[in-house]
Amino acid sequence: KVIWTVLVTILGYASSLPVGDDSLCTAEELAKYKIIFTGKWSQIAFPKQYPLYRPPAQWSSLLGVTHSSDYSMWKKNEYASNGVRDFAEKGEAWVLMKEIEEAGEKIQSVHGIFSAPAISSGTGQTSTELEAHPRHPLVSFVVRIVPSPDWFVGIDSLNLCEGDHWMDEVSVDLFPYDAGTDSGFTFSSPNFATIPQDTVTEITCSSPSHPANSFYYPKLKILPPIAQVTMVKIKKSQLGLSAPFINIPAKSNEIIDSVS
C-alpha cells in the first residue's frame, strides 16, 4: 500500500512537469528580434580549395522559423527532411517551406517564417526581423554554403526565452554541417547522392578524415567559426521604425596551417 501511494505521488508529479523547454516560457507578450547573419568564410581564414570562381564562395538566402518543441527543422545526428536536402544541395526552398506550412497547420507548432537575402561573397552580412511567441520561443534556420555538395550552417531550436523574460541579445558561432544526402568531399564536387542517406553531421578539421575534404586541417584542434549569427531584441520604442543595420565586429578566425 505504501509503495502504491509513493508511485501514484511520483506519477502525479511527473505528469505536471513541462513537456519541452519552450513550455517554461512565461513571458506575457510577443517579442521581435533583429537577426544578423555574418559570413566569415574568407580565403585567409579557410585557404584550402577556397572557391574563387564558377561560382565564387558565397551564402544562400537564410530561411528560418520560430516554433515550439513539437517542430524540428533539422537536427544533428538525425536524417534531413526532403526540404532540408533540397535546400542544402540546391538552395531550393519550396519543399522546405511546404513542410513548415504543414507542421504549422497540423500541430500548430510554427509561429512564423522569416528569411534574409543571400550574400554574394564568403564574407558579409545579411539581416531581417523575426517574431517569437511565448508558446513558440525557439528559433531554427539554415543557410546553404555555396558552392558545396550539401553543406550548410544554421541553428537548431535556440530558445530566446528565459523564464518570464526574453533574452536581450544572443550571439552564436556557426560551423559547417553535412546534410548527409550527397557524398562529395570538396566544394566543387559533382552531384553524387548518398545511398542510403546518412544523418546530419558536423564537419570538423578532422572529419571526414580524408585529405580531399575541403575542411580537412589535421594540424588544428577545431575549425574557426565560418559564420556567426546575432539576435538583438527590438525594444517597444523601436517597433514600427526601421531597425538600424548592426555591424557586428569580425573576430579573427584565420587558420594557421603552413601545409595549406
C-alpha positions as CSV (number, residue, x, y, z in Angstrom):
1,K,0.0,0.0,0.0
2,V,2.8,2.4,0.9
3,I,4.7,1.6,-2.3
4,W,1.5,2.2,-4.4
5,T,0.9,5.5,-2.7
6,V,4.5,6.6,-3.5
7,L,4.2,5.5,-7.1
8,V,0.9,7.5,-7.5
9,T,2.6,10.5,-6.0
10,I,5.6,10.3,-8.3
11,L,3.5,9.8,-11.4
12,G,1.3,12.7,-10.5
13,Y,4.3,14.9,-10.1
14,A,5.8,13.7,-13.3
15,S,2.6,14.5,-15.2
16,S,2.7,18.0,-14.0
17,L,6.3,18.6,-15.4
18,P,6.7,20.7,-18.6
19,V,6.9,18.6,-21.7
20,G,9.5,20.7,-23.6
21,D,11.9,23.6,-22.9
22,D,9.6,26.1,-24.5
23,S,6.8,25.3,-22.0
24,L,9.0,27.0,-19.4
25,C,8.5,30.4,-21.1
26,T,6.1,32.6,-19.1
27,A,6.7,35.8,-20.9
28,E,3.4,37.6,-21.3
29,E,3.8,39.1,-24.8
30,L,5.4,38.6,-28.2
31,A,9.0,39.6,-28.8
32,K,10.6,40.9,-32.0
33,Y,14.2,40.5,-32.8
34,K,16.7,41.8,-35.4
35,I,18.7,38.8,-36.7
36,I,22.1,39.5,-38.3
37,F,24.0,36.7,-40.1
38,T,27.7,37.4,-40.7
39,G,29.7,35.3,-43.1
40,K,33.3,34.7,-42.1
41,W,34.3,32.4,-44.9
42,S,37.4,34.1,-46.3
43,Q,40.4,32.8,-48.2
44,I,42.7,33.8,-45.4
45,A,40.5,32.0,-42.8
46,F,39.9,28.9,-44.9
47,P,42.7,28.7,-47.6
48,K,42.2,25.1,-48.7
49,Q,40.4,24.8,-52.0
50,Y,38.8,28.2,-51.4
51,P,36.3,28.8,-54.3
52,L,37.3,31.8,-56.4
53,Y,35.1,31.3,-59.4
54,R,32.3,29.1,-61.0
55,P,30.9,30.1,-58.6
56,P,33.0,32.0,-56.0
57,A,32.4,31.5,-52.3
58,Q,29.0,32.8,-51.2
59,W,26.0,32.2,-49.0
60,S,22.4,31.4,-50.0
61,S,19.4,33.2,-48.6
62,L,18.6,32.5,-44.9
63,L,15.4,30.6,-44.2
64,G,14.2,30.2,-40.6
65,V,11.2,29.7,-38.3
66,T,10.1,30.4,-34.8
67,H,8.4,27.4,-33.3
68,S,7.6,25.1,-30.4
69,S,9.5,21.9,-29.4
70,D,6.9,19.9,-31.4
71,Y,8.7,21.0,-34.6
72,S,12.2,20.4,-35.8
73,M,13.6,21.9,-39.0
74,W,16.8,19.9,-38.7
75,K,18.8,18.1,-36.0
76,K,22.3,16.8,-35.7
77,N,22.6,13.0,-36.0
78,E,19.1,12.7,-37.4
79,Y,18.1,12.4,-41.1
80,A,17.5,15.6,-43.0
81,S,14.0,16.0,-44.5
82,N,13.4,16.2,-48.2
83,G,13.1,20.0,-47.8
84,V,16.4,20.4,-46.0
85,R,18.0,18.1,-48.6
86,D,16.8,20.3,-51.5
87,F,17.9,23.5,-49.7
88,A,21.3,22.2,-48.7
89,E,22.0,20.7,-52.1
90,K,20.5,23.3,-54.5
91,G,19.3,26.2,-52.4
92,E,15.6,25.4,-53.3
93,A,13.2,26.4,-50.6
94,W,9.8,25.3,-51.9
95,V,9.7,21.8,-50.3
96,L,11.1,23.0,-47.0
97,M,8.5,25.8,-46.9
98,K,5.8,23.3,-47.6
99,E,7.0,21.1,-44.7
100,I,7.0,24.2,-42.4
101,E,3.5,25.1,-43.5
102,E,2.1,21.6,-43.0
103,A,3.7,21.4,-39.5
104,G,2.0,24.7,-38.6
105,E,-1.4,23.5,-39.8
106,K,-1.3,20.1,-38.3
107,I,0.1,20.6,-34.8
108,Q,0.3,24.5,-34.7
109,S,4.0,24.2,-33.8
110,V,5.2,27.0,-36.1
111,H,4.6,30.7,-35.3
112,G,6.3,32.4,-38.1
113,I,8.7,32.1,-41.1
114,F,11.5,34.6,-41.8
115,S,14.1,35.0,-44.5
116,A,17.1,37.2,-45.3
117,P,18.8,37.9,-48.6
118,A,21.8,35.9,-49.9
119,I,25.3,37.2,-49.5
120,S,27.3,37.3,-52.8
121,S,30.7,36.6,-51.2
122,G,32.0,34.4,-48.4
123,T,32.2,37.4,-46.0
124,G,29.5,40.0,-45.4
125,Q,26.2,40.5,-43.5
126,T,22.5,40.0,-44.1
127,S,19.7,40.6,-41.8
128,T,15.9,40.5,-41.2
129,E,13.4,40.5,-38.3
130,L,11.6,37.7,-36.6
131,E,8.8,37.4,-34.1
132,A,8.8,34.9,-31.2
133,H,5.8,33.9,-29.1
134,P,5.7,32.5,-25.5
135,R,4.4,29.2,-26.9
136,H,6.8,29.3,-29.8
137,P,10.1,30.7,-28.4
138,L,12.5,28.5,-30.4
139,V,14.4,29.7,-33.4
140,S,15.8,27.4,-36.2
141,F,17.3,28.4,-39.6
142,V,19.5,27.1,-42.4
143,V,21.9,28.9,-44.8
144,R,23.5,26.9,-47.7
145,I,27.3,27.1,-48.2
146,V,27.7,27.9,-51.9
147,P,29.3,26.1,-53.7
148,S,29.1,22.7,-51.8
149,P,27.7,19.2,-52.2
150,D,25.1,19.5,-49.4
151,W,26.8,21.7,-46.7
152,F,25.1,24.3,-44.6
153,V,25.2,26.3,-41.4
154,G,22.3,27.0,-39.1
155,I,20.8,26.8,-35.6
156,D,18.5,24.1,-34.3
157,S,15.9,25.2,-31.7
158,L,17.6,28.0,-29.9
159,N,15.4,29.2,-27.0
160,L,15.1,33.0,-26.9
161,C,13.0,32.9,-23.7
162,E,14.5,32.7,-20.1
163,G,11.7,32.1,-17.6
164,D,9.4,35.1,-17.6
165,H,11.5,37.3,-19.9
166,W,13.1,37.4,-23.4
167,M,16.8,37.5,-23.9
168,D,18.1,40.9,-24.9
169,E,20.8,39.6,-27.2
170,V,22.4,36.3,-28.1
171,S,25.3,35.5,-30.5
172,V,26.3,32.1,-31.7
173,D,29.3,31.0,-33.7
174,L,28.4,28.7,-36.6
175,F,30.2,25.7,-38.1
176,P,29.6,23.7,-41.2
177,Y,27.3,20.7,-41.3
178,D,26.8,18.0,-43.9
179,A,23.2,17.2,-44.7
180,G,24.1,13.5,-45.3
181,T,22.4,13.4,-48.8
182,D,25.4,13.9,-51.1
183,S,28.8,12.2,-50.9
184,G,31.0,14.9,-52.3
185,F,34.3,15.8,-50.4
186,T,35.0,19.2,-51.9
187,F,33.3,22.5,-52.5
188,S,33.0,21.8,-56.3
189,S,32.3,18.0,-56.1
190,P,29.8,16.8,-58.7
191,N,26.4,15.6,-57.6
192,F,26.8,12.1,-56.1
193,A,23.8,11.0,-54.0
194,T,24.5,9.3,-50.7
195,I,22.7,5.9,-50.8
196,P,21.5,5.1,-48.2
197,Q,21.0,8.5,-46.9
198,D,23.3,9.5,-43.9
199,T,22.4,11.6,-40.9
200,V,23.2,15.3,-40.5
201,T,26.8,15.5,-39.1
202,E,29.1,18.4,-38.2
203,I,32.1,18.9,-40.5
204,T,35.3,19.3,-38.5
205,C,39.0,19.8,-39.2
206,S,39.4,16.0,-39.0
207,S,36.1,14.6,-40.1
208,P,35.6,13.4,-42.7
209,S,39.1,12.1,-42.2
210,H,40.2,12.4,-45.8
211,P,42.9,14.7,-47.4
212,A,40.4,15.6,-50.2
213,N,38.0,17.1,-47.7
214,S,37.8,20.9,-48.2
215,F,37.7,21.5,-44.4
216,Y,40.5,19.0,-43.6
217,Y,43.1,20.8,-41.5
218,P,44.8,18.0,-39.5
219,K,47.0,20.4,-37.6
220,L,44.1,22.1,-36.0
221,K,42.1,21.1,-32.9
222,I,38.9,22.8,-34.1
223,L,37.8,24.8,-37.1
224,P,37.4,28.5,-36.6
225,P,33.7,29.6,-37.0
226,I,32.7,30.0,-40.6
227,A,29.9,32.3,-39.7
228,Q,28.1,34.0,-36.8
229,V,24.5,34.9,-36.0
230,T,23.4,37.6,-33.6
231,M,19.8,38.2,-32.4
232,V,19.0,41.5,-30.8
233,K,15.6,42.2,-29.1
234,I,13.9,45.2,-30.6
235,K,12.6,47.5,-27.9
236,K,9.0,48.7,-27.9
237,S,10.1,52.2,-28.7
238,Q,11.7,50.9,-31.8
239,L,8.7,49.0,-33.1
240,G,7.4,50.4,-36.3
241,L,10.7,52.1,-37.1
242,S,13.3,50.6,-39.4
243,A,15.8,48.9,-37.2
244,P,19.4,50.2,-37.8
245,F,21.8,47.9,-39.5
246,I,24.0,46.5,-36.8
247,N,27.6,46.0,-37.8
248,I,29.0,43.1,-35.8
249,P,32.8,43.4,-35.4
250,A,34.5,40.5,-37.0
251,K,36.7,38.4,-34.7
252,S,39.9,36.9,-36.0
253,N,39.3,33.4,-37.2
254,E,42.3,32.8,-39.5
255,I,43.7,29.3,-39.9
256,I,47.4,29.0,-39.2
257,D,48.4,26.0,-41.3
258,S,51.7,26.0,-43.2
259,V,50.7,23.0,-45.2
260,S,47.7,24.9,-46.7
